[in-house]
């Protein structure tokens, strides 16, 4: 049978090392950003609102808020993508 190469393939291996270190610090869970801040997309082990792995390590600018999440504009090639990501997966 051919191996699946879906959205979550290899995801557990990427997040496993971080999950082993312990829980996330409270500072990161409660972090807030303002519009215009430059942020890095840094995946946390929780799977709530996890962005696609292709955006891992990318930098972007916060455009707006959507509830408790942020809309981040990321440059991919020659185009700009807008992604909705919870603050848990963002880092200044």
C-alpha positions as CSV (number, residue, x, y, z in Angstrom):
1,X,0.0,0.0,0.0
2,X,1.3,3.5,-0.9
3,X,2.2,5.7,2.0
4,X,-0.1,8.6,2.8
5,X,1.3,12.1,2.2
6,X,-1.5,14.2,3.7
7,X,-1.5,17.4,5.7
8,X,-0.5,15.7,8.9
9,X,2.3,13.4,7.6
10,X,5.6,13.9,9.4
11,X,3.8,16.4,11.7
12,X,4.3,14.3,14.8
13,X,8.0,14.0,14.2
14,X,8.3,17.8,13.8
15,X,6.5,18.5,17.0
16,X,7.7,15.6,19.1
17,X,11.0,17.3,20.3
18,X,9.2,20.3,21.6
19,X,6.5,18.3,23.3
20,X,9.1,16.4,25.2
21,X,10.5,19.5,26.9
22,X,7.3,20.0,28.9
23,X,4.3,22.3,28.7
24,X,4.4,25.7,27.1
25,X,5.2,28.6,29.4
26,X,2.3,30.7,30.5
27,X,3.9,33.8,29.0
28,X,3.6,32.3,25.5
29,X,-0.1,31.3,26.1
30,X,-1.1,34.8,27.2
31,X,1.1,36.8,24.7
32,X,-0.7,39.5,22.8
33,X,0.4,41.3,19.7
34,X,-0.7,44.6,18.1
35,X,-1.5,45.3,14.5
36,X,1.7,45.9,12.5
37,X,4.0,43.7,14.7
38,X,6.4,41.4,12.9
39,X,6.1,37.8,14.0
40,X,7.6,34.4,13.3
41,X,5.3,31.4,12.9
42,X,6.6,28.9,15.4
43,X,4.5,25.8,15.7
44,X,3.5,24.7,19.3
45,X,2.7,21.1,20.1
46,X,-1.0,21.8,20.6
47,X,-3.1,21.2,17.5
48,X,-5.5,24.0,18.0
49,X,-5.5,26.2,14.9
50,X,-2.2,24.7,13.7
51,X,-1.1,26.3,10.4
52,X,0.1,24.2,7.5
53,X,3.7,23.0,7.9
54,X,4.9,25.0,4.8
55,X,4.5,28.2,6.9
56,X,6.8,26.9,9.7
57,X,9.6,29.4,10.5
58,X,8.2,32.1,8.1
59,X,8.0,35.7,9.1
60,X,4.9,37.9,8.6
61,X,3.1,41.0,9.7
62,X,-0.1,41.1,11.8
63,X,-2.9,42.6,9.7
64,X,-5.9,42.2,12.0
65,X,-7.5,40.1,14.7
66,X,-10.2,37.4,14.3
67,X,-11.6,36.6,17.7
68,X,-8.7,35.3,19.7
69,X,-6.6,34.6,16.6
70,X,-4.5,36.9,14.4
71,X,-4.5,37.4,10.7
72,X,-0.9,37.3,9.5
73,X,0.3,38.3,6.1
74,X,3.1,36.1,4.9
75,X,5.1,36.4,1.6
76,X,5.3,33.1,-0.3
77,X,7.2,33.5,-3.5
78,X,5.9,36.5,-5.3
79,X,2.5,36.5,-3.7
80,X,1.3,37.4,-0.2
81,X,-0.9,35.0,1.8
82,X,-3.2,35.9,4.7
83,X,-3.3,33.2,7.3
84,X,-5.4,33.1,10.5
85,X,-3.3,31.7,13.4
86,X,-3.9,31.7,17.2
87,X,-1.3,33.6,19.2
88,X,0.0,30.4,20.6
89,X,1.8,29.6,17.3
90,X,3.3,33.1,17.0
91,X,6.6,34.5,18.4
92,X,8.0,38.1,18.2
